[in-house]
């Protein structure tokens, strides 16, 4: 699981570097009349038209019939020209999924609203709320057990959404998480195994990708970096 968190962090760093490099380039429109125009593509509707902002600030709409091809080159004016901010449509979504750990599974519901930025709330549980126990100790304790194991999982988190491009949203959040493990003794009593039970600050990070009206998500979560899960889900636009 630690490797998964490292991969997610590397992805975010890579994406940030890639976005920075995009701003250091200008788009080129090669017109059919032989001219070339440099600037930034604000909006591209494939096979229909593009909205184009030239280096002098003019906004032009080109039909796909007006040009031969599109290209890019190094932006020598990057200190003077900034790409116009794109305002995305506001969307509300709900996602259901599963949190995976080698010793346990749990389900989650995630609901959020996002434009360029947004927020979300998330509930996670395995629906086992009976965590009562008589005694507690470590898994190496000298006790007699009947091989029955009871696990519980609940978490409440919320956080921020950042829409990088139209289909891709990054998320990160904090909240409270609890994962407990009870073993049953031969006398029928519950024994809380404290070295594999955790509660406290839960943090998470991941991405959401939209295809048509469907949202697909993947990410990782952890309780104080001691208990880690892989979170996978799918949802819809409301």
C-alpha positions as CSV (number, residue, x, y, z in Angstrom):
1,X,0.0,0.0,0.0
2,X,2.9,2.4,0.7
3,X,4.0,1.8,-2.9
4,X,0.6,2.9,-4.1
5,X,0.7,6.1,-2.1
6,X,4.2,6.8,-3.6
7,X,2.9,6.2,-7.1
8,X,0.0,8.6,-6.6
9,X,2.3,11.3,-5.3
10,X,4.7,10.8,-8.3
11,X,1.6,11.0,-10.6
12,X,0.6,14.4,-9.1
13,X,4.2,15.7,-9.3
14,X,4.4,14.5,-12.9
15,X,1.1,16.1,-13.8
16,X,2.2,19.4,-12.3
17,X,5.4,19.4,-14.3
18,X,3.5,18.5,-17.5
19,X,1.0,21.4,-16.9
20,X,3.9,23.8,-16.4
21,X,5.5,22.7,-19.7
22,X,2.2,23.2,-21.5
23,X,2.1,26.9,-20.4
24,X,5.6,27.3,-21.8
25,X,4.3,26.5,-25.3
26,X,2.1,28.3,-27.8
27,X,-0.4,26.7,-30.2
28,X,0.0,27.3,-34.0
29,X,-2.8,27.3,-36.6
30,X,-1.6,26.5,-40.1
31,X,-4.2,28.2,-42.3
32,X,-5.1,27.1,-45.8
33,X,-4.2,30.5,-47.2
34,X,-0.6,29.9,-46.2
35,X,-0.5,32.0,-43.1
36,X,0.2,30.8,-39.5
37,X,-1.3,32.2,-36.3
38,X,0.2,31.8,-32.9
39,X,-1.6,31.9,-29.6
40,X,-3.6,29.5,-27.4
41,X,-6.5,27.2,-28.1
42,X,-9.2,28.1,-25.6
43,X,-11.7,25.5,-26.7
44,X,-11.5,22.7,-29.3
45,X,-14.6,21.1,-30.7
46,X,-13.2,18.3,-32.9
47,X,-14.1,18.5,-36.6
48,X,-16.2,21.6,-36.0
49,X,-14.2,24.6,-34.7
50,X,-11.6,26.0,-32.3
51,X,-11.7,29.1,-30.2
52,X,-8.3,30.7,-30.4
53,X,-6.6,33.5,-28.5
54,X,-3.8,35.2,-30.4
55,X,-0.6,36.5,-28.7
56,X,-1.9,40.0,-29.0
57,X,-5.1,39.1,-27.1
58,X,-7.6,38.8,-30.0
59,X,-10.1,36.0,-29.8
60,X,-10.8,34.2,-33.1
61,X,-13.0,31.3,-34.0
62,X,-11.6,29.1,-36.7
63,X,-13.7,26.4,-38.5
64,X,-11.9,23.1,-39.2
65,X,-12.3,24.0,-42.9
66,X,-10.1,27.1,-42.4
67,X,-6.8,25.4,-41.5
68,X,-4.6,22.4,-42.5
69,X,-3.3,21.4,-39.1
70,X,-2.5,22.5,-35.6
71,X,1.0,22.6,-34.0
72,X,3.0,23.8,-31.0
73,X,6.3,25.6,-30.4
74,X,8.2,27.1,-27.5
75,X,6.5,30.1,-26.0
76,X,9.1,33.0,-25.9
77,X,6.4,35.3,-24.7
78,X,5.4,33.2,-21.6
79,X,6.3,36.0,-19.2
80,X,3.9,38.4,-21.0
81,X,1.1,36.1,-22.1
82,X,-1.0,33.9,-19.9
83,X,-3.5,31.3,-21.0
84,X,-7.1,32.3,-20.5
85,X,-8.6,30.4,-17.6
86,X,-11.1,27.8,-18.7
87,X,-14.4,27.7,-16.6
88,X,-15.8,24.2,-16.6
89,X,-19.5,23.4,-16.1
90,X,-20.6,22.7,-12.5
91,X,-21.3,19.0,-11.9
92,X,-22.7,17.0,-9.0
93,X,-21.9,13.3,-8.7
94,X,-22.3,10.3,-6.5
95,X,-19.9,7.4,-6.5
96,X,-20.1,3.9,-4.9
97,X,-17.1,1.6,-4.5
98,X,-15.1,-0.8,-2.5
99,X,-12.1,-0.2,-0.2
100,X,-9.6,-3.1,-0.5
101,X,-7.2,-4.4,2.2
102,X,-5.6,-7.9,2.2
103,X,-7.5,-8.7,5.5
104,X,-10.7,-6.8,5.0
105,X,-13.2,-5.2,2.5
106,X,-15.5,-2.2,3.0
107,X,-17.9,-0.3,0.9
108,X,-18.1,3.5,0.4
109,X,-20.3,6.3,-0.9
110,X,-18.8,9.5,-2.1
111,X,-20.8,12.6,-3.1
112,X,-19.4,15.8,-4.4
113,X,-19.8,19.0,-6.5
114,X,-17.1,20.5,-8.7
115,X,-16.6,23.2,-11.3
116,X,-12.9,24.2,-11.5
117,X,-12.7,23.4,-7.8
118,X,-15.1,21.7,-5.4
119,X,-15.7,19.6,-2.4
120,X,-16.8,16.1,-1.4
121,X,-18.0,14.0,1.5
122,X,-17.4,10.3,1.9
123,X,-18.7,7.5,4.1
124,X,-17.0,4.1,4.4
125,X,-18.1,1.0,6.3
126,X,-18.3,-2.8,6.2
127,X,-21.7,-2.6,8.0
128,X,-20.4,-4.4,11.1
129,X,-21.1,-1.9,14.0
130,X,-21.0,-4.4,16.9
131,X,-17.5,-3.8,18.1
132,X,-18.1,-4.7,21.8
133,X,-15.3,-6.7,23.5
134,X,-14.5,-7.9,27.0
135,X,-10.7,-7.7,27.1
136,X,-7.9,-6.5,24.9
137,X,-4.3,-7.3,24.2
138,X,-1.8,-8.1,21.6
139,X,-2.0,-10.8,19.0
140,X,0.9,-12.7,20.7
141,X,-1.1,-12.9,24.0
142,X,-1.3,-16.4,25.6
143,X,-5.0,-17.0,25.1
144,X,-7.2,-19.8,23.7
145,X,-9.2,-18.8,20.6
146,X,-11.8,-20.6,18.5
147,X,-10.6,-19.1,15.1
148,X,-13.6,-16.8,14.8
149,X,-12.6,-13.3,13.8
150,X,-14.8,-10.2,13.7
151,X,-13.7,-7.0,11.9
152,X,-15.2,-3.5,11.7
153,X,-14.5,-0.5,9.6
154,X,-16.0,2.9,9.6
155,X,-14.7,6.3,8.3
156,X,-16.0,9.8,7.6
157,X,-14.0,12.0,5.4
158,X,-14.3,15.2,3.3
159,X,-12.0,17.3,1.2
160,X,-11.2,19.2,-1.9
161,X,-11.7,18.5,-5.6
162,X,-9.5,20.0,-8.3
163,X,-10.4,19.7,-12.0
164,X,-7.2,19.5,-13.9
165,X,-8.8,19.1,-17.3
166,X,-12.4,18.4,-18.3
167,X,-12.4,14.6,-17.7
168,X,-9.8,14.5,-14.9
169,X,-10.4,15.5,-11.2
170,X,-7.9,15.1,-8.4
171,X,-9.1,14.7,-4.8
172,X,-7.7,14.8,-1.3
173,X,-9.3,14.7,2.1
174,X,-9.1,14.2,5.8
175,X,-11.4,12.8,8.5
176,X,-11.9,10.1,11.1
177,X,-11.2,6.4,10.6
178,X,-11.7,3.3,12.7
179,X,-10.7,-0.3,12.0
180,X,-11.0,-2.9,14.7
181,X,-10.4,-6.6,15.0
182,X,-11.9,-8.9,17.7
183,X,-11.0,-12.5,18.2
184,X,-13.4,-14.9,20.0
185,X,-12.1,-17.1,22.8
186,X,-13.2,-20.6,23.4
187,X,-15.4,-19.2,26.2
188,X,-17.2,-17.0,23.7
189,X,-15.8,-13.7,24.8
190,X,-14.5,-11.0,22.4
191,X,-10.9,-10.1,22.7
192,X,-9.8,-6.8,21.0
193,X,-6.5,-7.2,19.2
194,X,-4.9,-3.8,19.7
195,X,-1.8,-4.2,17.5
196,X,-4.0,-4.7,14.3
197,X,-6.8,-2.3,15.3
198,X,-6.5,1.4,14.5
199,X,-8.4,4.6,14.9
200,X,-7.7,8.3,14.4
201,X,-6.9,10.6,11.5
202,X,-7.8,9.2,8.1
203,X,-6.3,10.8,5.0
204,X,-6.8,10.0,1.4
205,X,-5.9,11.0,-2.1
206,X,-6.7,9.9,-5.6
207,X,-8.3,10.8,-9.0
208,X,-11.7,10.7,-10.7
209,X,-12.0,10.3,-14.4
210,X,-15.2,11.1,-16.3
211,X,-16.4,9.3,-19.4
212,X,-19.7,10.6,-20.7
213,X,-21.9,10.6,-17.6
214,X,-19.9,8.0,-15.7
215,X,-17.3,8.8,-13.1
216,X,-14.5,6.3,-12.3
217,X,-12.3,6.7,-9.3
218,X,-9.1,5.2,-7.9
219,X,-7.1,6.2,-4.8
220,X,-5.6,5.3,-1.5
221,X,-6.5,6.0,2.1
222,X,-4.8,5.4,5.4
223,X,-5.4,5.6,9.1
224,X,-2.3,7.4,10.5
225,X,-0.2,5.6,7.9
226,X,-0.7,2.3,9.8
227,X,-3.6,0.8,8.0
228,X,-3.9,1.4,4.2
229,X,-6.5,0.6,1.6
230,X,-7.0,0.8,-2.2
231,X,-10.3,2.6,-3.1
232,X,-12.0,1.8,-6.4
233,X,-15.4,3.0,-7.5
234,X,-17.8,4.1,-10.2
235,X,-20.6,6.7,-10.2
236,X,-22.9,8.9,-12.2
237,X,-23.7,12.6,-12.7
238,X,-26.8,13.8,-10.8
